[in-house]
């Protein structure tokens, strides 16, 4: 199936589904934003995405096995015609999944050592900052827990959320998520980040993107959040627009081996975004220093054999 046809079909099915599930959202604009976000997730895939039919579990596993054996980079497989009964029980280590029950489309992201290294060390850095404030019992490490949105369910690479329920927010959603991939899939990472923000209607406060170059020692760290100042429905614009808050790049010079962090500032996770409350001094925002980002990058490049 051609990519454009797949996306058109997905959008058509999502629109039909939204008519029957409209009551699950507070208003129609919320539903249309989610429809658009879901469709983007299935469209914004890198050129080397594998297309396959997944009508049986054995067929799914065969395609995955073939591609796992032939790749050393994060790869996406887009399956069509997956029966919900199979999708509901399907699980696979070293992968992330996104599934739409009404359309029977599934995206499986196959992971690599560099991907896992970046996820692990970034998550550990965040956890260390939480521990240093003595707040380790206030935050749950949700990992790649599967979360059901309005139409699709999805797994992040890593996620965090408050231990105690917060009045007015749905406790199933994390507050901060991490999405990791290679530079060729940057657009996919962006729309995945936006999926969390839009589907949760702002319960997910921050998405962190880690885009790893497959050819050179270069990593881009970004944070994305909803911009609540944009509140216009004109021209079918979303009520809340995802906006990049920070972009920090780590790179290593091929001749001198010097590592540069640009700009040389910390990657910041707002305290209120993570904990859903104002900090009480000496509590403070989580700041991953340039030195910390350099150490994370070194570990990723070591895994890549750079």
N, C-alpha and C positions, 0 to 999 in steps of 0.2 A: 504493500500500500504506500503511495506517495505521501511525503511528509505533509504537504498542504491539504491533501484529502483527509489525512488522519486528524489534523487539527480542526478542519471544518466539521468533521463528523463528531469530534469530541465536543466542540462548542455547541453543536446542535443537540447532542444528548444532554449536556449539562443544562441547557436552557429548558429542555423538556422536564428534566428532573426537578429543576428549581420551582416549577409551577406547582408541583405536588408537595414540596418540602419547604415552601416559602415561610411557613409559620416558625421554622427553626431559626430564622434570622429576624432581627429587629425591624428591618425594612427592606424594600426591594433593592435599594442601592447597595446594601451589604451583599446581597445575593449576586448581583451582577459583578461586583468587584471580585468575588470569589471565583465566579465562572471564568473571568478573564485571567486570573492568577493561575487557576488549574490548567487552562488551555496553554498558557505560556510555558508551564513546566514540561508539557509534553511536546512543545515545539522547539524550545531553546536547547537543543541537544547538539553536541559536536558532530562534525562531519563523519567521523568514524563509528557513529552509533550503529549497532547491529540491529536489524529488523528481523523479527521471528514470530511465528505463531506458537502460542503456548497452551494448546488445548488439553494437554496431559502433563502430569508432573514429570514423567520420564523424558518428554520432549524438552521441557524447561531445563531440567538438569543436564541433559545432553548438550544443549546450546551453551549453557554456562560453563560446563567442563571444557568444551572446545575453546572457548575464548579465554578462560583462565590460564590455559596452558600456553597461550600464544601472545600474552601481553605483559608488559612490565610497567604500564601506566594505567591510571584510573580509566575504566571503560564502562560505557552505558549500553544496556540491551533493552530495547523496547519490544515488549510482547503484546500481541493482540489475542483476543478470543480466549482469555483465561477464565475458566469457570470460577465463580466466587468461592465455591467449596474448596477448590484447590488452593486458591490464593490465601484463604483464611488460615490454612494449616501449613503453608509453605514457609520454610525458614532456611537460611543459609549463612554460615559464618563468613566473615570478610565480605559482606555485601550490605547495601542499603536498598530499601524498597519504597516504591510509591504505587498505590493501586487505586483505581476508580471502579467501584462495584457496578455502576450503571453502564459504563462503556466497556468494561472488561479489559481495560488497558493497564499494563504494569510496566514500570521502569525499574530495572535492577542496575545498581551501580556496583561494579566489581572494584574492590579496593586493592591497594598495593602496600608494600612496606613503608614507603615514604608517606603515604596518606595516613596510615595508622600511627606512624611516628609523630607527625604534625598534630594529629588529634590528641594523642596521649600527652605530649609535652605541653601543649597549649592548655589543655584541661587541667593538668597538674599545676601549671603556673597560676591559673585562676584559683584553684583550690588552696594553694599555699598562701595566697593573699587573704583568703577567707579565714584560714586557720590562724594566721598571724594576728587577726583582730579578735580571735576567740569566738568566732561565729560559725564554727563548723557544724554545730547542731541546728543551725537556723536555715541551712541550705541542703537540699537533696541533690545528689548527682544522679541525673536521670539517664545518662548515657544516650544510647540510640533508641530509646523507648518509642514504640509506634503510637502515633497520635492520630485520631480520626478527626478530619475537618468536616466541612459540610458535605462535600462530595467525595473527596479523596482521603486516604490515610497515608501517612508519610513517616519516615524515620530520619532524624537528624544524625549527624556524625557524633555529636555530643550535646548535652543540654543540662541546664541547672534550673532549679525552682525552689521557692520557699517551702520550708518544712510544714509550717502552719498555714491553714486556709486564710485567705485575705478577703475581707468583705467586698463583694461586688465583682470578683474575678472568678473565672472558671478554673478550678484547681488542676484540671487535666493538662493545662498548658504550662510549659516551662516559661521562665522569664527571659532566659538567655540561651540561644542555640549557636552551635558551631557547624559550619558547612565547609568541607575541604575538597579540593579538586586540583586538576592540572590547568595550566594557563589556557589550553585549548578549549576547556569547558567553562571559562569564566562567565559567559552569559548565562549558562545553566545555573551556576552558583548564585548569581544575582537573583534570578527568578525564584530559586529555592528559598533564598533568604526572605524575599518578598512574600512568598507563600505563607511562611510562618507568621509574619507580621499581619497580613491581611486576613487570613483564615481565623486567627485568634482574636480579631477585632481589637488589637492592641494589648491583649494579655501577654503576648510575647513582646518584650520591650526592646530587645536588641538582638541582632543576628551578626555573628562574626564570620567573615569569609576569609579563607586561606587559599590562595591561588598559587600553586607550585609550578614553576617552569619545568618541563620535561627534558630540556636540552642544556640549560645553563643554571648555575647557582643563583637563582633569583626567586624570591617569594614575596607576594603582595598580601598584606594583612589589611582588611577593611572592616569597618563597623557600619551597619545599616539600621536605621530606626524610622518609624513613621513620623512624618512632619505634620503635626496637628494644626499648623497654621493654614494648610491648604484645605478649604472646606467648600469646594465648588462642584456642582453637578453639571455645569455647563459643558457642552461637547462630550458628555458621558465620561468626564474625568472622575477618578476615584475621589471619595471624600477625604481620604488620607493617602498621601503620596510617600512611598518609601524614599528615604534620602540618605546618601552616604554621609556619615559623620566624620570618619577618618580614613585616610589611605596612607599606609606606611610600607615602604619597600625595603627588603633586606637583600643585598647583593654582594658578591665576592669578586674582586678583580682577578682576572685570569693570570696576570703577570706578577702581581705582588701578593696575592692571597689576602689582601686587606678586605675587611668586611665593612660595608657602609650601610647605615640605617638612615633612610631618608623619608621625611624629616626626622631628625634625632630627638623625637619626643615619645613619651609613653603611649601605649595603646590603652585607652581608658574605657572602663566599664562603670557606668554611673552606679553609685550605691543604691539609689532609689530604684533604678531599673532592675537590679538584681534582687533586692530584698523587698520591694514594694513598700518602702517606708523611708522617711528621712533619717540620715545618719545622726547618731548621738555621739559627740566627741568623746574619745578620740577616733571613733569610726570615720571612715573616709571612702572615697571612690577607690576602686581597684585600678591600679596603674601598673601595667607591665612595661618595665623600663626598656630602653634600647638595648641594654646589656642582656636582659632576659630574652628579648626577641632574637638577638644574635645567637644566644645559646640554643634556642629552639631551632633556628635555621641551621646551625651547625649539625645538629642531630639529624635533621631531615636530609641534608646534603650528604652526610655520612652514609645514610641508608641508600641514597641514590648513587653512591660511589663517585661523587664529584670531588 
